[in-house]
Amino acid sequence: MWSFSTLSIVAWLGGFHALHVNAIQTISAVGSKFFYEDGTQYFLKGIAYQLIPEDPLVDTAQCKRDVARMAELGTNAIRVYHVDPKANHDGCMEALAAAGIYLFVDLDTFDTSIRQDKPEWTHAQFDRYKAVLDEFQKYNNTAGVFVGNEVINTREGSAAAPHVLAAACDIKSYRNEKGYRNIPVGYSAADIAELRPMLQNYLACRPDPADRLDFFSLNAYEWCGRSSYETSGYKTLQSHVSEYPIPIFFSETGCNVARPRTFEDQAAIFGPEMSNTWSGSIVYEWIQEANDYGLINYGPLPGAPPAKNPIQDGFTRQGEPIPVAPDFHNLKAQWASLRPTGVVLSDYVKSTSTIKPASCPASTPGGWAVDPNQPLPTLVQNFHRAPPDATAFRSNSGSGSGLDSASKPDSGSDPSYRSARVTSVAPTGYHVYSAVNGVSSTSSGMSNFDSLTGVSLFLCMCSISALALWL
C-alpha cells in the first residue's frame, strides 16, 4: 500500500484538475461516426447552453447547479457559441466531465465570424480561432469545435463556402502542427433547402481527409408538433446523407411552433430510420428567453439571501434552475426511452476502407455558385513595399476581397503594395497522420522525444525528492 506522502506526490504531479477532467474518455470521429475510447459509439443528447453572451463556462457554482439538472435530463453534450479564451474554465469543464457531458464549442465570435456578404479568412480571425482551440484542447471532454454557425443563410450565400472550408483546413493543420489531440473540426449549417445537399457535400468531397471537415451538422426545425418521419422533412434529410462519409448530427433542433414541445423527432433521430447515419442532436436551448425555446428558468437559491442576479434582456441568468414544464419533462421522457446501441469500433473499422468522399457538387446558374475544382482561399497576409518587379499573388477563390478591408490601402496610390495568401502548414515530417478521419497515429523525431523525456524525468525526480523531504 502506498503511503500518504507518495499519494500526495502523485496527485501533485498529476495536476490540480487533470485527474478529474481528463479521467473522462475522449471522443473521436472515425468514418461517419463518433466513438468513445473504449470503442462504443457516441450519440449526442445535447443542449445549446449560452447563459450570457460572453462566456457561460466561467461561473463554476452556476455550472454545477445547471449540470445537476442536465444530468437529470439525460444530457451528454452541450453546445456553447461564444467563450473567452483567456478565462479559467477548469471548474465548469470538471463539473461537466464528472457528469459525462461533452462540449462542442464555436471558435468564432461576433466580430470574427466569416461573413456571407463579404467572405474573408484573415489572420485576425485565425488567431482568435486558435486561441479558443488552445484553451479547450486541454480538456478531454472537448468533443468538437465549429468553425462557423450559419455563415450561409440565404440561397445567394454559397460563395462563402470556400472560406468556411479554408478555416476548417487551417484549424486542422494548426491542431496537427501543435500536436494536439485529434479534436474533430466541423461546421453548423443553416437549413437552406436549395443549398443543403450541395453545401454538405462540398465540405466533405475532397479526396484528402485533411482538406475536408471532420463532421457536419445542421440547424433544422422542420419537425413541428405531432408529425412523422415521412411528412416532417426528415425523410428527405436522410435521403441526402445515406452515404455521407463523415459524422452528421443536428446542431440545433426543437421547433416550438406547436406548444408544448413533445420532441417526438428524437425518436426518429435515435431510431432505426436515422441512427445508422445521424449521430444525435442538440436541442435549442437551455435558458428561457424571449424566443420561448428554453428548458430552464432561474429562481432564487433556496435559503440564500436575495442577491443581485445578472439580468439581461429581462431574463435572470443565474440561480436555481427550474424546469420549464412540460417541455423539460417531455424531453427527459423521450431521451430516457431512446438508447441506440450503434456499432462497435473494432467491427466498424473493417468497413472504413469502403468509405468514399462525397460527390462534389457542380456549380449551377442561379443556385450553387462554387466551382469544386477551384483552390481554396487561404490566409490573407499583407506585404508592404514589395520589389517593383515582384509578382503579385492573387486570390484563387474568386470571392472575398483578398485583403483585410480594415487595412486595405488605395491600390492606385501605392502600386508597390501587394497581397499574398498563405496558410499554416505543419513542418514536413513533424507529424504523420494515417487512417480514416479521426483515427490517427503520430510520430516525430526520436531525438526530440528523448531530450524532452530526459528533461521531464529530471524535473519529476527533482520534484519528488523535494516533496518527499518536505512531507
Order of alpha helices (4+ residues) and beta strands (2+ residues): alpha-alpha-beta-beta-beta-alpha-beta-alpha-beta-alpha-beta-alpha-beta-alpha-beta-alpha-beta-alpha-beta-beta-beta-beta-beta-alpha-alpha-beta-beta-alpha
